[in-house]
Amino acid sequence: MPNTIFDNTEYAFAYRSDFELKRAYYIFKLINNNWLVKTGTSLAAKMMDMGLTLPVVIGMRPTIYSVFCGGDELDDAIPIIKNFGKYGVDTVLDYGVEAKETDEDFDKTALEIKNAINFAAKNKHVPIVCSKFTGLLKFAILEKLHAQQTLSPTEEKDYQKALKRIYGLAAHAAEKGVSLFVDAEESWIQQPLDDLTFDLMKQYNTDKPIIYNTVQLYRKDRWTFLQSAHQQAKQAGFIYAVKIVRGAYMEKEAKRAEKMGYENPIQTSKANTDTDYNKALEYAIENLDTLAVCVATHNEESCRLAVEKMEQKKIAKDHPHIHFSQLMGMSDHLSFNLAKMGFKASKYMPYGPVKDVIPYLIRRAQENTSVSGQMGRELQLIHNEIKRRKI
Ligand SMILES: Cc1cc2nc3c(=O)[nH]c(=O)nc-3n(C[C@H](O)[C@H](O)[C@H](O)COP(=O)(O)OP(=O)(O)OC[C@H]3O[C@@H](n4cnc5c(N)ncnc54)[C@H](O)[C@@H]3O)c2cc1C
């Protein structure tokens, strides 16, 4: 493995005890098995469809849930947040429940996000709370809005309720001075997410970045979209805040495009995704006066590029308009080494009942089987640290 500025495993895993490190090693070894993950996740998805939740929960709680999630409740996550904070790494709270369909569930999610905002306002290691609009609003309504179809009277009523939830949360975040991330989701519901987020930014990002949209650079059209959204915000006089990601729904996007006979919106190669991601990254760093960016990636090359570009442009490592974020359980070598160097870094921490975060867990596992390399690297780094500690 080549030596890079991120290879210091002592810093990367200092927050893990010997026991925790070894446990992580065995879990990553399991996840690293492509066949097991493929069979396991498709079986889990089938069992969930059939209502057989319990065995899936039992199988996932001690394994991938313990690696990728903070706990059932916010309180369960406190020791982990404190531990990350000791090493200069912040936490982005993500109530991981998604794909819900009833008002009761949406209200519950909104309340959880509000509680997370209150928690963040009092905790210096939690500057940001994340939201997924499909946790607050029916997918079918978003799909219709995206396709510019008219909502039925019932849908319109539901939509108005959802807007109240969303605008209420944004106002609360602004009042408490906590940033709110809006995750990017499937391309066929993305337009209303972009529109709503843009409107919220207009209201709340006049002085500092409160509301962040997410741009998925695995989409062919997003590099152009990013520049144009930023230019519009600049003209309107507010900070365009954006989390840049590559994108998590590649297989789903390809399947739908094929089934419905339209051009797959996803880039034709990984290299194209990387090119657009790095172009977006450089563009963001060049425009930090009017743009705030969260560099959300596990890609070492992109992180190295960001560090180099910031050094070149003599941008302070703790500039309030740029920070790095990796998912909990992944790429600690980036988060903890970046924090050690003085950059702002965070872990994205989903929490919530195991049965409700299963779609997220399945995505994490599948992402690592369809995209080779990441887990191999994760395992290798843990292995190096175990050897270094001689345990
Ligand atoms: C903090 C954080 C927040 C996130 N929030 C979101 C979110 O809101 N919405 C969302 O969708 N995802 C989100 N993700 C997940 C993200 O989109 C990626 O799936 C994940 O981070 C892997 O990409 P990477 O940049 O880390 O690195 P890499 O491992 O270098 O890239 C893998 C990614 O490249 C792309 N890719 C792989 N193969 C190909 C190919 N053949 N052609 C084209 N593209 C390809 C895919 O996007 C794949 O996920 C988030 C990730 C992080 C770290």
The ligand as an SDF file (V2000), in Angstrom:
LIG
                    3D

 53 58  0  0  0  0  0  0  0  0999 V2000
  -20.7070   12.1070    4.9270 C   0  0  0  0  0  0  0  0  0  0  0  0
  -21.3770   11.4280    3.7800 C   0  0  0  0  0  0  0  0  0  0  0  0
  -22.6740   11.7950    3.4210 C   0  0  0  0  0  0  0  0  0  0  0  0
  -23.3000   11.1770    2.3380 C   0  0  0  0  0  0  0  0  0  0  0  0
  -24.5390   11.5940    1.9510 N   0  0  0  0  0  0  0  0  0  0  0  0
  -25.0980   11.0670    0.8240 C   0  0  0  0  0  0  0  0  0  0  0  0
  -26.3100   11.5790    0.2860 C   0  0  0  0  0  0  0  0  0  0  0  0
  -26.9080   12.5120    0.8190 O   0  0  0  0  0  0  0  0  0  0  0  0
  -26.7950   11.0090   -0.8500 N   0  0  0  0  0  0  0  0  0  0  0  0
  -26.1340    9.9930   -1.5110 C   0  0  0  0  0  0  0  0  0  0  0  0
  -26.6050    9.5360   -2.5540 O   0  0  0  0  0  0  0  0  0  0  0  0
  -25.0060    9.4870   -1.0120 N   0  0  0  0  0  0  0  0  0  0  0  0
  -24.4530   10.0020    0.1100 C   0  0  0  0  0  0  0  0  0  0  0  0
  -23.2630    9.4990    0.5760 N   0  0  0  0  0  0  0  0  0  0  0  0
  -22.6850    8.2730   -0.0400 C   0  0  0  0  0  0  0  0  0  0  0  0
  -21.8250    8.6410   -1.2500 C   0  0  0  0  0  0  0  0  0  0  0  0
  -22.6760    9.0950   -2.2610 O   0  0  0  0  0  0  0  0  0  0  0  0
  -21.0210    7.4610   -1.8130 C   0  0  0  0  0  0  0  0  0  0  0  0
  -21.8840    6.3930   -2.0950 O   0  0  0  0  0  0  0  0  0  0  0  0
  -19.9370    6.9380   -0.9430 C   0  0  0  0  0  0  0  0  0  0  0  0
  -19.3680    7.9370   -0.1520 O   0  0  0  0  0  0  0  0  0  0  0  0
  -18.8430    6.3090   -1.8210 C   0  0  0  0  0  0  0  0  0  0  0  0
  -18.2080    7.2840   -2.6300 O   0  0  0  0  0  0  0  0  0  0  0  0
  -16.8150    7.9440   -2.2440 P   0  0  0  0  0  0  0  0  0  0  0  0
  -16.7600    9.3440   -2.7220 O   0  0  0  0  0  0  0  0  0  0  0  0
  -16.6450    7.7860   -0.7900 O   0  0  0  0  0  0  0  0  0  0  0  0
  -15.6570    7.1560   -2.9360 O   0  0  0  0  0  0  0  0  0  0  0  0
  -15.3060    6.0640   -3.9790 P   0  0  0  0  0  0  0  0  0  0  0  0
  -15.2590    4.7730   -3.2490 O   0  0  0  0  0  0  0  0  0  0  0  0
  -14.1040    6.5110   -4.6980 O   0  0  0  0  0  0  0  0  0  0  0  0
  -16.4550    6.0360   -5.0460 O   0  0  0  0  0  0  0  0  0  0  0  0
  -17.4780    5.1180   -5.0780 C   0  0  0  0  0  0  0  0  0  0  0  0
  -18.6180    5.8110   -5.7650 C   0  0  0  0  0  0  0  0  0  0  0  0
  -18.2750    6.1210   -7.1230 O   0  0  0  0  0  0  0  0  0  0  0  0
  -19.4140    6.0010   -7.9480 C   0  0  0  0  0  0  0  0  0  0  0  0
  -19.1450    4.9400   -8.9380 N   0  0  0  0  0  0  0  0  0  0  0  0
  -18.6640    3.6960   -8.7140 C   0  0  0  0  0  0  0  0  0  0  0  0
  -18.5810    2.9790   -9.8540 N   0  0  0  0  0  0  0  0  0  0  0  0
  -19.0210    3.7800  -10.8320 C   0  0  0  0  0  0  0  0  0  0  0  0
  -19.2050    3.5930  -12.2480 C   0  0  0  0  0  0  0  0  0  0  0  0
  -18.8950    2.4420  -12.8400 N   0  0  0  0  0  0  0  0  0  0  0  0
  -19.7030    4.6160  -12.9470 N   0  0  0  0  0  0  0  0  0  0  0  0
  -20.0260    5.7880  -12.3570 C   0  0  0  0  0  0  0  0  0  0  0  0
  -19.8710    6.0320  -11.0370 N   0  0  0  0  0  0  0  0  0  0  0  0
  -19.3750    5.0340  -10.2780 C   0  0  0  0  0  0  0  0  0  0  0  0
  -20.5770    5.6390   -7.0380 C   0  0  0  0  0  0  0  0  0  0  0  0
  -21.1840    6.8390   -6.6470 O   0  0  0  0  0  0  0  0  0  0  0  0
  -19.8920    4.9890   -5.8480 C   0  0  0  0  0  0  0  0  0  0  0  0
  -20.6570    5.0840   -4.6600 O   0  0  0  0  0  0  0  0  0  0  0  0
  -22.6250   10.1370    1.6350 C   0  0  0  0  0  0  0  0  0  0  0  0
  -21.3270    9.7960    1.9880 C   0  0  0  0  0  0  0  0  0  0  0  0
  -20.6930   10.4420    3.0220 C   0  0  0  0  0  0  0  0  0  0  0  0
  -19.2810   10.0670    3.3420 C   0  0  0  0  0  0  0  0  0  0  0  0
  1  2  1  0
  2  3  1  0
  2 52  2  0
  3  4  2  0
  4  5  1  0
  4 50  1  0
  5  6  2  0
  6  7  1  0
  6 13  1  0
  7  8  2  0
  7  9  1  0
  9 10  1  0
 10 11  2  0
 10 12  1  0
 12 13  2  0
 13 14  1  0
 14 15  1  0
 14 50  1  0
 15 16  1  0
 16 17  1  0
 16 18  1  0
 18 19  1  0
 18 20  1  0
 20 21  1  0
 20 22  1  0
 22 23  1  0
 23 24  1  0
 24 25  2  0
 24 26  1  0
 24 27  1  0
 27 28  1  0
 28 29  2  0
 28 30  1  0
 28 31  1  0
 31 32  1  0
 32 33  1  0
 33 34  1  0
 33 48  1  0
 34 35  1  0
 35 36  1  0
 35 46  1  0
 36 37  1  0
 36 45  1  0
 37 38  2  0
 38 39  1  0
 39 40  1  0
 39 45  2  0
 40 41  1  0
 40 42  2  0
 42 43  1  0
 43 44  2  0
 44 45  1  0
 46 47  1  0
 46 48  1  0
 48 49  1  0
 50 51  2  0
 51 52  1  0
 52 53  1  0
M  END
$$$$
